[in-house]
Amino acid sequence: MTSRTIWCIGLYASASTWAFNAVRLIHEATRIPARTYFFSGPTNLAPLDQPVTHIVKSHEISDPATVNELGRRASKIIITVRDPRDAVASLLRYHNHNFESALNHVDQTLRLCVRFAPDPRAKLYYYEQKFFENPATPANIATHLSLNPAPAACAQIFEALKRENVEKHIARMPNLPGILQDRISGDRLDPQTHWHTHHAGRTGTIGGWRQHLNSEQAQAIAARLHDVFRFHDGSK
């Protein structure tokens, strides 16, 4: 077996954790050993030399050298994006960021997504198309990864990743082994699935930014990101 790296890049609140778990479960279904990682800054990538599949999840990565090396190593790339105004609103509501911090995170991540989206190794998914509610998506992702799980396995993956089943998993996390907890915020993280406590209770509303951003904030996002995102409804 040779080393293979699958890179899952996602804008905040774009169902990036859903996509990451779909990739992870596809490898389980096809009995391909895989290790999972989350990268956000300078990282020693030597472990990716090990002869297994490596599934890397990221939003923005602060270190250009790590980005370049991941870009060189990646066999396949999965990218999820959405309206950056909804992404900023999500960081404000669920991550307790201030506006400038949220905008900076979304700016950096969206530019990373845009950088790799045209790459022939990449598959791009738009949140607004609700790929996470489409039963065909697991098989679609598997095809991009050159894997062929059984149709029944794809159906099971889709079922496992339905919102109500993810919510049940998050509710069980306090009683599961290996769960990590932030001492300050109390947020819990399942290091296998990367589901957080803050993933629970979300509505997933498209365009919900209108209720959570003021006009100045919406205009600031459009001004910062007009060169990488086509804004609509008069906010640009």
C-alpha positions in Angstrom: 0.0 0.0 0.0 1.2 3.5 -0.8 0.5 6.8 1.0 -2.6 8.7 -0.2 -3.8 12.0 1.1 -7.4 13.2 0.8 -7.8 16.9 1.7 -11.2 18.2 2.8 -11.3 22.0 2.7 -14.4 23.7 4.0 -15.7 27.2 4.6 -17.1 27.5 8.1 -20.7 26.3 8.3 -20.6 24.8 4.8 -21.3 21.2 5.9 -17.6 20.6 5.8 -17.7 18.2 8.8 -20.5 16.3 7.0 -18.3 16.0 3.9 -15.3 14.9 6.0 -17.3 12.2 7.7 -18.7 11.0 4.3 -15.1 10.6 3.1 -14.2 8.8 6.4 -17.1 6.5 6.3 -16.6 5.7 2.6 -13.1 4.4 3.5 -14.6 2.4 6.3 -17.2 0.9 4.0 -14.5 -0.1 1.5 -12.2 -1.4 4.3 -9.4 0.9 3.4 -7.3 1.9 6.5 -7.4 5.7 7.0 -6.1 8.1 9.5 -7.7 11.5 10.1 -6.2 14.9 10.9 -7.2 18.5 11.4 -4.7 21.2 10.3 -4.9 24.9 11.0 -1.3 26.1 11.2 2.3 25.0 10.7 2.3 21.2 10.7 4.9 18.5 10.4 3.6 16.5 7.4 6.0 13.6 7.8 3.2 11.3 9.2 1.5 11.6 5.8 4.4 9.5 4.4 3.0 6.4 6.2 1.6 3.8 3.7 -2.1 4.4 4.5 -4.8 6.8 3.4 -4.7 10.1 5.3 -7.8 12.3 5.5 -7.0 15.9 6.3 -9.7 18.3 7.4 -9.1 22.1 7.4 -10.6 25.5 7.2 -7.9 28.1 6.8 -4.3 27.1 7.4 -2.1 29.9 8.6 1.2 28.6 7.3 1.8 28.9 3.5 4.4 26.2 3.5 1.9 23.7 5.0 -0.7 24.7 2.4 1.8 24.3 -0.5 3.0 20.9 0.7 -0.6 19.7 1.3 -1.4 20.9 -2.2 1.5 18.9 -3.6 0.6 15.8 -1.7 -3.1 15.6 -2.1 -4.4 12.9 -4.3 -8.0 14.2 -4.1 -9.5 17.3 -2.7 -13.1 17.8 -1.4 -14.2 21.5 -1.1 -17.4 22.9 0.5 -18.4 26.5 0.3 -21.4 28.7 1.0 -22.4 32.4 1.1 -19.6 33.9 3.2 -22.2 36.1 5.0 -23.9 33.0 6.4 -20.4 31.7 7.3 -19.6 34.9 9.2 -23.0 34.9 10.9 -22.4 31.3 12.0 -19.1 32.2 13.6 -20.7 35.0 15.5 -23.6 32.9 16.7 -22.0 29.6 17.5 -18.3 30.3 18.1 -18.5 33.6 20.0 -16.2 35.4 17.5 -16.3 39.2 17.2 -17.1 40.4 13.7 -13.6 41.2 12.6 -12.3 37.9 13.7 -15.1 36.0 12.0 -14.5 37.9 8.8 -10.8 37.2 8.9 -11.4 33.5 9.3 -13.9 33.4 6.5 -11.7 35.5 4.2 -8.7 33.2 4.6 -10.7 30.0 4.2 -12.7 31.1 1.2 -9.5 32.2 -0.6 -8.0 28.8 0.1 -11.2 27.1 -1.3 -11.1 29.3 -4.4 -7.4 28.6 -4.9 -7.9 24.9 -5.2 -11.4 24.7 -6.6 -10.2 24.7 -10.3 -7.7 21.9 -9.6 -8.6 18.7 -11.5 -8.2 16.8 -8.2 -10.9 18.8 -6.6 -14.6 18.3 -6.2 -16.6 21.4 -5.2 -19.9 21.3 -3.3 -22.1 24.3 -2.6 -24.1 24.4 0.6 -26.9 26.2 -1.1 -27.4 23.1 -3.3 -28.0 21.0 -0.1 -25.6 18.2 -1.1 -25.8 17.0 2.4 -29.5 16.3 2.0 -29.0 14.4 -1.3 -28.9 10.6 -0.9 -26.7 10.4 -4.0 -23.9 12.5 -2.5 -22.0 9.7 -0.8 -21.7 7.7 -4.0 -20.8 10.9 -5.8 -18.0 11.6 -3.4 -16.8 7.9 -3.6 -16.7 8.2 -7.4 -14.5 11.2 -7.2 -12.2 9.3 -4.8 -12.1 6.4 -7.2 -13.7 4.1 -4.7 -16.8 1.9 -5.2 -18.7 1.1 -2.0 -21.8 -0.9 -2.3 -25.1 1.0 -2.8 -26.3 -0.3 0.6 -23.2 1.1 2.2 -23.8 4.5 0.6 -27.3 4.5 1.9 -26.1 3.7 5.4 -23.6 6.5 5.2 -26.3 9.0 4.2 -28.5 7.7 7.0 -25.8 8.1 9.6 -25.2 11.7 8.5 -28.8 12.8 8.6 -29.1 15.8 10.9 -31.3 14.0 13.4 -28.7 11.1 13.7 -25.8 13.6 14.1 -27.8 15.3 16.8 -28.3 12.0 18.6 -24.5 11.3 18.4 -23.7 14.7 19.8 -26.2 14.2 22.7 -24.3 11.0 23.6 -20.9 12.5 23.5 -20.7 13.3 27.3 -20.8 9.5 27.9 -18.5 8.4 25.1 -14.9 7.5 25.6 -12.2 9.7 24.1 -14.3 12.9 23.9 -12.3 16.1 24.4 -13.7 19.2 26.2 -12.6 22.8 26.2 -12.0 23.9 29.7 -13.1 27.5 29.0 -16.1 27.1 26.7 -17.2 23.6 27.7 -17.4 22.7 24.0 -17.0 18.9 23.5 -15.2 17.4 20.4 -15.3 13.9 19.1 -11.8 13.5 17.6 -12.9 10.7 15.3 -15.9 12.4 13.7 -14.9 16.1 14.4 -18.4 16.7 15.5 -18.5 19.4 18.2 -21.2 20.3 20.7 -21.7 23.5 18.9 -22.8 21.6 15.8 -26.0 20.7 17.6 -29.2 22.7 17.3 -28.5 24.5 14.1 -31.2 25.3 11.5 -29.0 25.4 8.4 -31.1 28.3 7.1 -29.8 29.6 3.8 -29.7 33.4 3.9 -30.0 33.5 7.7 -27.3 36.2 7.8 -30.1 38.7 7.2 -31.4 38.2 10.7 -27.9 38.2 12.3 -25.8 40.8 10.5 -26.5 44.5 10.2 -26.2 46.3 6.9 -22.7 47.6 7.7 -21.4 44.1 8.4 -23.0 42.7 5.3 -21.4 45.5 3.2 -18.0 44.9 4.9 -18.1 41.3 3.9 -19.0 42.1 0.3 -16.2 44.7 0.1 -13.6 42.3 1.5 -14.6 39.3 -0.7 -16.0 40.8 -3.9 -13.1 39.5 -5.9 -13.7 35.8 -4.9 -17.5 35.7 -4.4 -20.4 36.9 -6.5 -22.8 38.7 -4.2 -26.5 39.1 -4.9 -29.6 40.9 -3.6 -28.1 44.4 -3.7 -25.5 43.9 -0.9 -22.6 44.6 -3.2 
